Amino acid sequence: MQFYSKLEIKALKKEWAWMLSVIKKNKNAIHLDFATGTGRFLRNVVPKTKGEIIALDNGYGTCQELQYFLKKIKQYSQVSIVCADAREMPFRDEAFNSVSSWHGLDGPKMKNAIKEAKRTLKSGGYLAIAGDHYQKEAKSFLVAKKHGINLITKEEVIGIFRKSRFNKIEQKIFFEGCTDKNDFPLPAGDFYSMYAVRARK
């Protein structure tokens, strides 16, 4: 989080609150967060529900780091960590009341994860996803491409949700600005926007 400016942190908090609003608070609810990483977004999910939380990530080392972090903040009993590919989720149909992912579309072929999220969602459940949009000519696109990362465009995100036949698709931009050489690890001067999408099955 040290790479974000005060304005970006403020925008992130609003973005996360918007995403978290789809999570049910009751004890019987089961929430899935995929591409969880080391838990920067997950730590906000834990206090929002009394139900079970499943954290899904494809990196074994990352899952170990997440396990350590959850034990450190004494929240491990509420969260189960599954090390698996979000594009082929090892869960039954309609298993979850809600699904979320922060920057979960930044990898290749992640549109398959959206399809999997819908398959595992209960009817009426919500999927909430957030990430960054960069202009196609941005240096960040070239850096990401070099490392095999597919930065997705605004139009592509909505298209994926529509092709997956989600209902009530909402997309919201929470911040627009340029990357700063001193405050961000990506090339300076690239225009980008923080976005979130939520949709109902």
C-alpha positions as a LaTeX table, in Angstrom:
\begin{tabular}{lrrr}
\hline
Residue & $x$ (\AA) & $y$ (\AA) & $z$ (\AA) \\
\hline
Met1 & 0.00 & 0.00 & 0.00 \\
Gln2 & 3.04 & 2.29 & 0.35 \\
Phe3 & 3.01 & 2.86 & $-3.41$ \\
Tyr4 & $-0.37$ & 4.63 & $-3.31$ \\
Ser5 & $-0.86$ & 8.35 & $-2.72$ \\
Lys6 & $-3.30$ & 9.71 & $-0.11$ \\
Leu7 & $-5.85$ & 10.39 & $-2.85$ \\
Glu8 & $-5.50$ & 6.84 & $-4.18$ \\
Ile9 & $-5.84$ & 5.33 & $-0.69$ \\
Lys10 & $-9.02$ & 7.34 & $-0.18$ \\
Ala11 & $-10.35$ & 6.06 & $-3.52$ \\
Leu12 & $-9.40$ & 2.48 & $-2.63$ \\
Lys13 & $-11.37$ & 2.65 & 0.61 \\
Lys14 & $-14.46$ & 3.76 & $-1.33$ \\
Glu15 & $-13.86$ & 1.05 & $-3.93$ \\
Trp16 & $-13.52$ & $-1.65$ & $-1.29$ \\
Ala17 & $-16.66$ & $-0.48$ & 0.55 \\
Trp18 & $-18.59$ & $-0.68$ & $-2.75$ \\
Met19 & $-17.35$ & $-4.23$ & $-3.34$ \\
Leu20 & $-17.91$ & $-5.36$ & 0.24 \\
Ser21 & $-21.55$ & $-4.26$ & 0.15 \\
Val22 & $-22.47$ & $-7.47$ & $-1.75$ \\
Ile23 & $-21.27$ & $-9.76$ & 1.05 \\
Lys24 & $-23.90$ & $-11.26$ & 3.34 \\
Lys25 & $-23.23$ & $-10.92$ & 7.06 \\
Asn26 & $-25.06$ & $-13.99$ & 8.40 \\
Lys27 & $-23.26$ & $-17.07$ & 9.75 \\
Asn28 & $-24.66$ & $-19.37$ & 7.05 \\
Ala29 & $-23.18$ & $-17.34$ & 4.18 \\
Ile30 & $-20.10$ & $-18.57$ & 2.32 \\
His31 & $-17.92$ & $-16.04$ & 0.49 \\
Leu32 & $-15.20$ & $-16.77$ & $-2.07$ \\
Asp33 & $-12.30$ & $-14.42$ & $-2.76$ \\
Phe34 & $-10.13$ & $-15.55$ & $-5.68$ \\
Ala35 & $-6.65$ & $-14.40$ & $-6.72$ \\
Thr36 & $-6.39$ & $-13.40$ & $-3.06$ \\
Gly37 & $-2.63$ & $-12.88$ & $-3.02$ \\
Thr38 & $-1.30$ & $-12.07$ & 0.43 \\
Gly39 & $-4.59$ & $-10.62$ & 1.64 \\
Arg40 & $-4.57$ & $-6.86$ & 1.09 \\
Phe41 & $-8.26$ & $-6.93$ & 0.16 \\
Leu42 & $-9.15$ & $-10.05$ & 2.18 \\
Arg43 & $-8.34$ & $-8.31$ & 5.47 \\
Asn44 & $-11.33$ & $-6.04$ & 4.72 \\
Val45 & $-13.63$ & $-8.99$ & 4.01 \\
Val46 & $-13.09$ & $-10.74$ & 7.36 \\
Pro47 & $-14.82$ & $-8.17$ & 9.63 \\
Lys48 & $-17.74$ & $-7.77$ & 7.20 \\
Thr49 & $-19.24$ & $-11.24$ & 7.63 \\
Lys50 & $-19.85$ & $-13.83$ & 10.33 \\
Gly51 & $-19.93$ & $-16.55$ & 7.68 \\
Glu52 & $-17.22$ & $-18.73$ & 6.16 \\
Ile53 & $-14.62$ & $-17.28$ & 3.78 \\
Ile54 & $-12.72$ & $-19.25$ & 1.14 \\
Ala55 & $-9.50$ & $-17.67$ & $-0.17$ \\
Leu56 & $-8.35$ & $-19.06$ & $-3.53$ \\
Asp57 & $-4.92$ & $-18.46$ & $-5.02$ \\
Asn58 & $-2.80$ & $-20.37$ & $-7.52$ \\
Gly59 & 0.59 & $-19.75$ & $-5.92$ \\
Tyr60 & 1.67 & $-22.19$ & $-3.21$ \\
Gly61 & 4.17 & $-19.73$ & $-1.73$ \\
Thr62 & 1.54 & $-16.99$ & $-1.74$ \\
Cys63 & $-0.91$ & $-19.27$ & 0.06 \\
Gln64 & 1.73 & $-19.93$ & 2.73 \\
Glu65 & 2.29 & $-16.19$ & 3.19 \\
Leu66 & $-1.48$ & $-15.67$ & 3.44 \\
Gln67 & $-1.72$ & $-18.42$ & 6.07 \\
Tyr68 & 1.02 & $-16.73$ & 8.12 \\
Phe69 & $-0.70$ & $-13.34$ & 7.82 \\
Leu70 & $-4.12$ & $-14.64$ & 8.89 \\
Lys71 & $-2.61$ & $-16.37$ & 11.92 \\
Lys72 & $-0.78$ & $-13.17$ & 12.80 \\
Ile73 & $-4.02$ & $-11.15$ & 12.84 \\
Lys74 & $-5.85$ & $-14.02$ & 14.57 \\
Gln75 & $-8.43$ & $-14.49$ & 11.78 \\
Tyr76 & $-7.35$ & $-17.89$ & 10.49 \\
Ser77 & $-10.30$ & $-19.78$ & 12.01 \\
Gln78 & $-12.78$ & $-17.97$ & 9.75 \\
Val79 & $-10.85$ & $-18.41$ & 6.49 \\
Ser80 & $-10.03$ & $-21.56$ & 4.53 \\
Ile81 & $-7.19$ & $-21.26$ & 2.01 \\
Val82 & $-7.40$ & $-23.26$ & $-1.22$ \\
Cys83 & $-4.37$ & $-23.35$ & $-3.51$ \\
Ala84 & $-5.84$ & $-23.79$ & $-7.01$ \\
Asp85 & $-6.38$ & $-22.08$ & $-10.37$ \\
Ala86 & $-9.36$ & $-19.67$ & $-10.45$ \\
Arg87 & $-9.84$ & $-20.56$ & $-14.13$ \\
Glu88 & $-10.69$ & $-24.13$ & $-13.04$ \\
Met89 & $-12.21$ & $-23.74$ & $-9.61$ \\
Pro90 & $-12.41$ & $-26.98$ & $-7.56$ \\
Phe91 & $-15.86$ & $-26.17$ & $-6.19$ \\
Arg92 & $-19.35$ & $-27.48$ & $-6.88$ \\
Asp93 & $-22.00$ & $-25.45$ & $-8.69$ \\
Glu94 & $-23.78$ & $-22.74$ & $-6.67$ \\
Ala95 & $-21.52$ & $-23.13$ & $-3.62$ \\
Phe96 & $-21.14$ & $-19.44$ & $-2.70$ \\
Asn97 & $-23.40$ & $-16.58$ & $-1.69$ \\
Ser98 & $-20.92$ & $-14.02$ & $-3.03$ \\
Val99 & $-17.56$ & $-13.87$ & $-4.82$ \\
Ser100 & $-14.93$ & $-11.14$ & $-4.94$ \\
Ser101 & $-11.50$ & $-10.49$ & $-6.43$ \\
Trp102 & $-9.21$ & $-7.48$ & $-6.20$ \\
His103 & $-6.98$ & $-7.33$ & $-9.30$ \\
Gly104 & $-8.05$ & $-10.87$ & $-10.16$ \\
Leu105 & $-8.34$ & $-10.14$ & $-13.90$ \\
Asp106 & $-4.71$ & $-9.12$ & $-14.37$ \\
Gly107 & $-3.52$ & $-12.56$ & $-15.47$ \\
Pro108 & $-3.89$ & $-14.29$ & $-18.87$ \\
Lys109 & $-7.20$ & $-15.90$ & $-19.86$ \\
Met110 & $-8.87$ & $-14.71$ & $-16.66$ \\
Lys111 & $-12.21$ & $-14.45$ & $-18.44$ \\
Asn112 & $-12.48$ & $-18.15$ & $-17.61$ \\
Ala113 & $-12.37$ & $-17.19$ & $-13.92$ \\
Ile114 & $-15.46$ & $-15.03$ & $-14.44$ \\
Lys115 & $-17.30$ & $-17.99$ & $-15.95$ \\
Glu116 & $-16.18$ & $-20.17$ & $-13.04$ \\
Ala117 & $-17.28$ & $-17.53$ & $-10.55$ \\
Lys118 & $-20.75$ & $-17.50$ & $-12.07$ \\
Arg119 & $-20.93$ & $-21.30$ & $-12.04$ \\
Thr120 & $-20.06$ & $-21.43$ & $-8.35$ \\
Leu121 & $-22.37$ & $-18.55$ & $-7.38$ \\
Lys122 & $-25.82$ & $-19.19$ & $-5.97$ \\
Ser123 & $-28.75$ & $-17.67$ & $-7.83$ \\
Gly124 & $-29.09$ & $-14.03$ & $-6.83$ \\
Gly125 & $-25.49$ & $-13.92$ & $-5.58$ \\
Tyr126 & $-23.07$ & $-11.15$ & $-6.54$ \\
Leu127 & $-19.60$ & $-11.11$ & $-8.06$ \\
Ala128 & $-17.52$ & $-7.99$ & $-7.29$ \\
Ile129 & $-14.17$ & $-7.38$ & $-9.00$ \\
Ala130 & $-11.77$ & $-4.44$ & $-9.08$ \\
Gly131 & $-8.60$ & $-3.50$ & $-10.90$ \\
Asp132 & $-6.86$ & $-0.82$ & $-12.94$ \\
His133 & $-7.50$ & 0.32 & $-16.51$ \\
Tyr134 & $-4.57$ & 1.65 & $-18.57$ \\
Gln135 & $-4.63$ & 3.32 & $-21.97$ \\
Lys136 & $-3.58$ & 0.88 & $-24.69$ \\
Glu137 & $-0.52$ & 2.96 & $-25.61$ \\
Ala138 & 0.65 & 3.14 & $-21.99$ \\
Lys139 & 4.13 & 1.87 & $-21.09$ \\
Ser140 & 2.48 & $-0.21$ & $-18.37$ \\
Phe141 & 0.86 & $-2.35$ & $-21.08$ \\
Leu142 & 4.31 & $-3.12$ & $-22.49$ \\
Val143 & 5.76 & $-3.93$ & $-19.06$ \\
Ala144 & 2.83 & $-6.20$ & $-18.26$ \\
Lys145 & 3.02 & $-7.92$ & $-21.66$ \\
Lys146 & 6.73 & $-8.58$ & $-21.12$ \\
His147 & 5.86 & $-10.48$ & $-17.94$ \\
Gly148 & 2.93 & $-12.36$ & $-19.46$ \\
Ile149 & 0.25 & $-10.22$ & $-17.79$ \\
Asn150 & $-2.83$ & $-9.25$ & $-19.76$ \\
Leu151 & $-4.03$ & $-5.82$ & $-18.65$ \\
Ile152 & $-7.71$ & $-5.72$ & $-19.48$ \\
Thr153 & $-9.58$ & $-2.74$ & $-20.99$ \\
Lys154 & $-12.83$ & $-1.22$ & $-19.75$ \\
Glu155 & $-14.73$ & $-2.54$ & $-22.76$ \\
Glu156 & $-13.33$ & $-6.05$ & $-22.32$ \\
Val157 & $-14.41$ & $-6.22$ & $-18.67$ \\
Ile158 & $-18.02$ & $-5.38$ & $-19.45$ \\
Gly159 & $-17.95$ & $-7.71$ & $-22.45$ \\
Ile160 & $-16.82$ & $-10.63$ & $-20.30$ \\
Phe161 & $-19.63$ & $-10.07$ & $-17.81$ \\
Arg162 & $-22.20$ & $-9.78$ & $-20.60$ \\
Lys163 & $-20.97$ & $-12.91$ & $-22.38$ \\
Ser164 & $-21.18$ & $-14.76$ & $-19.07$ \\
Arg165 & $-24.81$ & $-13.58$ & $-18.86$ \\
Phe166 & $-24.64$ & $-11.78$ & $-15.57$ \\
Asn167 & $-27.51$ & $-9.50$ & $-14.58$ \\
Lys168 & $-27.47$ & $-5.98$ & $-13.17$ \\
Ile169 & $-23.90$ & $-5.22$ & $-14.27$ \\
Glu170 & $-22.52$ & $-2.05$ & $-12.66$ \\
Gln171 & $-19.12$ & $-0.51$ & $-13.34$ \\
Lys172 & $-17.75$ & 2.42 & $-11.38$ \\
Ile173 & $-14.54$ & 4.45 & $-11.68$ \\
Phe174 & $-13.10$ & 5.49 & $-8.30$ \\
Phe175 & $-9.92$ & 7.28 & $-9.35$ \\
Glu176 & $-8.34$ & 8.71 & $-12.51$ \\
Gly177 & $-4.79$ & 9.96 & $-12.71$ \\
Cys178 & $-1.21$ & 9.27 & $-13.77$ \\
Thr179 & 1.37 & 6.98 & $-12.25$ \\
Asp180 & 4.02 & 8.89 & $-10.32$ \\
Lys181 & 7.70 & 8.03 & $-10.59$ \\
Asn182 & 8.20 & 8.31 & $-6.83$ \\
Asp183 & 5.00 & 6.68 & $-5.64$ \\
Phe184 & 4.30 & 3.81 & $-8.04$ \\
Pro185 & 6.35 & 0.85 & $-9.33$ \\
Leu186 & 5.08 & 1.16 & $-12.92$ \\
Pro187 & 6.40 & 3.67 & $-15.52$ \\
Ala188 & 5.74 & 7.31 & $-14.66$ \\
Gly189 & 3.20 & 9.32 & $-16.62$ \\
Asp190 & 0.82 & 6.53 & $-17.62$ \\
Phe191 & $-2.82$ & 7.53 & $-17.30$ \\
Tyr192 & $-4.88$ & 4.94 & $-15.45$ \\
Ser193 & $-8.16$ & 4.56 & $-13.60$ \\
Met194 & $-9.19$ & 2.42 & $-10.63$ \\
Tyr195 & $-12.41$ & 0.60 & $-11.41$ \\
Ala196 & $-14.75$ & $-1.92$ & $-9.83$ \\
Val197 & $-17.53$ & $-4.04$ & $-11.33$ \\
Arg198 & $-20.27$ & $-5.89$ & $-9.53$ \\
Ala199 & $-22.96$ & $-8.05$ & $-11.09$ \\
Arg200 & $-25.70$ & $-10.42$ & $-9.99$ \\
Lys201 & $-26.22$ & $-13.99$ & $-11.17$ \\
\hline
\end{tabular}
